[in-house]
Amino acid sequence: MTEEIKYASVDVDSLEFLKAIYFGAESSLYSAAANRAYLDMNRTIRFNGLDEKKRKELHDFVCDLLKMGIKKVEANPPRSQGQYDAWHCSTCKLIQKEYTDVGICFFIGQSQKWLNMTMKYLYIIGACDFDGYFEFLHIPLDNYIFDISKRELAVSRPERAWSRMENYEEEYLAYEKKLREAIKGMAPLRWEFRAWLKEARNRTQQCAQ
């Protein structure tokens, strides 16, 4: 599998309209990406009666945390996979801590989804190109990725659901490393773009049969 990247030209009006429809009309692309990423995982959170005001405060704080953290990485890009992994680990644990500190059972699996999808969306909407370290970015883990990775890369599913992964190093990062080893010739996130879409189309076809 090689990293052949194809480019397409679209008019600015169409692109801006699609961005607004999917990401909202926020002026900050970082906030737009983080907010949209939150929607990809928030159904897995058990708030245990936490009131809406506190939920919003947590959400807004983490979005700001992501925005500041990613801007710092852009200003001082990681020079190795290990440096990026270290930043990723600390950021995931910071997200987790904000929720556990108020009594919410929040997992590393949920943190990775929020962070990884934010990075993916920032790339999609052209806010960041992650030049020089795009190949270090992680794959957002979910059931689509688990299924296609098992079928096409012979990487076994983790024992826990993605949203209930507890240990960063032994569960989450260990699985990411298995994916990196199995993916040949392209950046992991580039592979994810194609693999996730392929799996989504495959499931749609199966449902239509």
C-alpha positions in Angstrom: 0.0 0.0 0.0 1.6 3.2 -1.1 0.9 6.8 -0.2 -0.4 8.1 -3.5 -2.1 11.4 -2.7 -4.6 12.8 -5.2 -5.6 16.5 -5.1 -8.8 18.1 -6.2 -9.7 21.8 -6.8 -13.0 23.2 -5.5 -14.4 26.7 -5.4 -14.1 28.5 -2.1 -17.8 29.2 -1.8 -18.6 25.4 -2.0 -15.8 24.6 0.5 -16.9 27.2 3.0 -20.5 26.1 2.8 -19.6 22.5 3.5 -17.4 23.5 6.4 -20.3 25.5 7.9 -22.8 22.7 7.4 -20.6 20.1 9.1 -18.5 22.1 11.6 -20.8 25.1 12.3 -20.2 28.7 11.6 -17.6 29.3 14.4 -14.9 31.8 13.6 -12.2 29.6 15.3 -11.4 26.5 13.2 -9.8 25.0 16.3 -13.0 25.3 18.3 -15.0 24.0 15.4 -12.9 20.9 15.1 -12.8 20.2 18.8 -16.6 20.7 19.1 -17.3 18.4 16.2 -14.9 15.8 17.6 -16.7 15.9 20.9 -19.9 14.8 19.1 -18.1 11.7 17.9 -17.7 10.4 21.4 -20.0 12.2 23.9 -22.7 9.5 23.6 -20.3 7.2 25.4 -20.1 9.5 28.5 -22.2 8.7 31.6 -22.7 12.0 33.3 -24.5 10.6 36.3 -26.9 13.5 36.7 -24.3 16.2 36.2 -26.2 19.4 35.4 -26.0 20.9 31.9 -24.2 24.0 33.1 -21.3 22.0 34.5 -21.3 19.8 31.4 -20.9 22.8 29.2 -18.1 24.2 31.4 -16.2 21.0 31.1 -16.7 20.8 27.3 -15.6 24.4 26.8 -12.6 24.0 29.1 -11.3 20.9 27.2 -11.9 22.6 23.8 -9.7 25.5 25.0 -7.2 23.0 26.3 -7.0 21.3 23.0 -6.8 24.6 21.1 -3.8 25.8 23.2 -2.1 22.4 23.2 -2.3 21.9 19.5 -1.1 25.5 18.8 2.0 24.8 21.0 2.7 21.7 19.0 2.4 23.7 15.8 4.8 26.3 17.1 7.3 23.6 18.2 6.7 20.5 16.1 7.8 17.1 17.4 10.9 15.7 15.8 10.1 12.1 16.4 7.3 9.7 16.9 8.3 9.4 20.6 8.0 13.1 21.1 4.5 13.2 19.6 3.4 10.2 21.5 4.5 11.8 24.8 2.5 14.9 24.0 -0.5 12.9 23.0 -0.3 10.8 26.2 -0.1 13.9 28.5 -3.0 15.6 26.6 -5.2 12.5 26.8 -4.6 12.2 30.5 -5.3 15.9 31.1 -8.7 15.5 29.3 -9.5 12.5 31.4 -8.5 14.3 34.7 -10.9 17.2 34.0 -13.8 14.8 34.0 -12.7 12.4 36.7 -12.1 15.3 39.1 -15.9 16.0 39.1 -16.8 12.4 39.6 -17.3 11.4 35.9 -16.0 7.9 34.9 -14.0 9.0 31.9 -11.7 6.7 30.0 -8.5 7.1 28.0 -10.4 5.6 25.0 -12.8 8.6 25.1 -9.8 11.0 25.4 -8.1 9.6 22.4 -11.2 9.8 20.3 -11.7 13.5 21.2 -8.0 14.4 20.5 -7.5 12.3 17.5 -10.7 13.4 15.7 -9.8 17.0 16.5 -6.4 16.6 14.8 -8.1 14.8 11.8 -10.7 17.5 11.4 -8.1 20.3 11.6 -6.4 18.6 8.7 -9.6 18.1 6.7 -10.7 21.8 7.0 -7.2 23.1 6.1 -6.5 24.7 9.5 -3.3 22.7 10.0 -1.2 20.8 7.5 1.0 19.2 10.3 3.9 19.7 7.9 6.9 17.5 9.0 4.9 15.4 11.5 1.7 14.3 9.8 3.1 10.8 9.8 3.2 10.9 13.6 -0.5 11.5 14.0 -2.6 8.8 15.6 -5.5 6.8 14.2 -8.8 7.6 15.9 -9.9 4.2 17.2 -13.5 3.0 16.8 -15.4 -0.1 15.7 -14.9 0.6 12.0 -11.1 0.6 12.5 -11.2 -2.5 14.7 -13.1 -4.4 12.1 -11.2 -3.5 9.0 -7.8 -3.8 10.8 -8.6 -7.3 11.8 -9.9 -8.2 8.3 -7.2 -6.6 6.2 -4.2 -6.2 8.5 -4.6 -9.2 10.8 -4.5 -6.9 13.8 -6.7 -8.4 16.5 -9.4 -6.3 18.2 -8.5 -5.0 21.7 -10.2 -6.8 24.6 -12.2 -3.7 25.6 -14.4 -1.4 23.6 -12.6 1.7 22.3 -14.5 4.0 24.6 -13.6 1.9 27.7 -9.8 1.6 27.2 -8.3 2.4 30.6 -4.5 2.2 30.3 -2.8 4.5 27.8 0.4 2.6 27.3 -0.7 -1.0 27.7 -4.0 -0.8 25.9 -4.3 2.2 23.7 -0.8 2.9 22.5 0.0 -0.8 22.2 -2.8 -1.1 19.7 -1.7 2.0 17.8 1.8 0.6 17.5 0.4 -2.7 16.1 -1.4 -0.7 13.5 1.7 1.3 12.6 3.7 -1.9 12.1 1.0 -3.4 9.9 0.4 -0.3 7.7 3.0 -0.1 5.0 3.9 2.8 2.7 1.8 5.6 4.1 1.1 7.7 7.2 -1.3 6.0 9.6 -3.8 8.8 9.5 -3.7 8.7 5.7 -4.5 5.0 5.8 -7.3 5.7 8.3 -9.0 8.2 5.9 -9.2 5.4 3.3 -9.9 2.5 5.5 -12.7 4.1 7.5 -14.5 5.2 4.4 -14.1 1.8 2.9 -15.6 0.1 6.0 -18.4 2.6 6.1 -19.3 1.9 2.5 -19.0 -1.8 3.1 -21.5 -1.6 6.0 -23.9 0.5 4.0 -23.9 -2.1 1.2 -24.5 -4.9 3.6 -27.5 -3.1 5.1 -28.9 -2.5 1.6 -28.8 -6.2 0.7 
